[in-house]
Amino acid sequence: MKRDGKITLKLKDAFKKIDAFVSERTLTSYVILSFALCLIMEALSRRAFFGGFEYLIKSPLLFLYNTLIILLTLTLSLFFTNKYVVASVISAIWLVLGVMNCVVLGYRITPVGFIDIALLDSFVGIMWIYLKVWHVILMVLGAVLFIVGCVIAWKRLPRYKVNFRRVLHMVALIS
């Protein structure tokens, strides 16, 4: 029983340290997150674990542009009092787009474009050709768990006062 208490205290201390780091260095943590998201999405699109690193080495400028685009979207979360939840939602959207791109590239040569999102309602009729029933069940289950987690986090995580002047300076710096 005491051991569980020590582990819980250590976990709480670790989360407090992470929270302090992220709170003090918001822009740095968002740069790290956008870099990681870009790396994951590039690895998914190349269907290779080290494909993202290969893209980073071969096309560093394009990788930087992609990272900055993701970073710009992540900075939108700074306009909310519960920035962690909004940043999680934005990150999840990027990851879903990356997985969609990976799946689409498995069936055709061209990556996901806006037209694919516009035609999403027509996909529902033919999705059984590309997906098995358990794929759809896992996607729905994952979406439900993510939404429940976001609602719980929104209620439990602390709120931060938004300094609009500082946020606007950060967004201007990134763009």
Buried (B, 14 or more C-beta within 10 A) or exposed (E): EEEEEEEEEEEEEEEEEEEEEBEEEBBEBBBEBBBBBBBBBBBBBBEEEEBBBEBBEEEEEEBEEBBBBBBBBBBBBBEBEBBBBBBBBBBBEBBBBBBBBBBBBEEEEEEBEEEBEEEEEEEEEEEEEEBEEEEEEEBEEEEEEBEEEBEEEBEEBEEBEEEEEEBEEBBEEBE
